[in-house]
């Protein structure tokens, strides 16, 4: 029979609280710098569509702004939403 019961995360080394993807994006993005969803997805190792969903949610919360722009990647030119952190 167990003599010690662990009921808090502070008392165990096996479990810890981790940030969700939206919080990671917010923390990693510096103020007044621009990014696109594909760069966020590559740096966090997630799907580009999932990164775009979280960037869109952050924009609705008022911490990001976005604009449509032509982005050059090597020899290719693509239309993309460029996000900028304002808060």
N, C-alpha and C positions, 0 to 999 in steps of 0.2 A: 504494500500500500504506500502511496506517495505521502511524504511528510511535508513537502513544500509545493504549493500551488502558485503558479505564475499567472496573474490576471492583467498585468500592464505591459505595454510594449517597452517601457524603460528597463524592466527587469530581465529581459531576454535578449540574447545576441542573435537569435535565429530569425527574428522578424524586425522590420523597420518600416517607417512610413516613407513612401516615395512620392515625388511630385508627379502629377499627371502631365500629359503631353502639352496641354494648353499652358500650364504654369511654366513648363520648361521653355517653351517658345517665348513667353513673356520675359522670363529672366535672362535668356540668352541674347535677346535683341537689344542693342544699345539705343540710346535716345538719338533721335534725328538722323538715323541711318536707314537706308533703304534695302529691301530684300524682296525676293520672289519666292513662291511656294516651293519650287524645285530645289532651291538652295537650302531652305529649311528642312525639307524632306531628306536631302542627302546628309546633312549634318546630324540629324536625329535618328536616321535609319528607319524612317517610316514611309508610308505611301504618300505620293505627292497630293493626292486628293484629300487624304486625312489632314495633311498640313494646311491645305487651303481651307478646309472646314474650320479648323481652329483659328486661323488668321482672320477669317470672316467673322467668327464669334467675337474675337478681340476687337475687331473694328466696330461691331454693334455695341460693345461695351464702352466704346469711346476712347480706347487707349492707342488705337492705330488709325491711320488714314490710308486710303488706297487711291490709285489712279491707273488708268490703262495706258501702257506705253509700249513702244517697240524696243525689244531687248535683243542685243546682238550676242550670240553664243558661237564663237568661232566664226565660221562662214555663214551660219544660219541667222536669220532674223525672225523673231517670233513676237506675237502680241501677248503681253502678260500683264497681270495686275501687280503693280509695284506697291509694296506696303512700307509705311514709315511709322515708327513709334513716336507718339507725341506726349505721352504721360508716363 
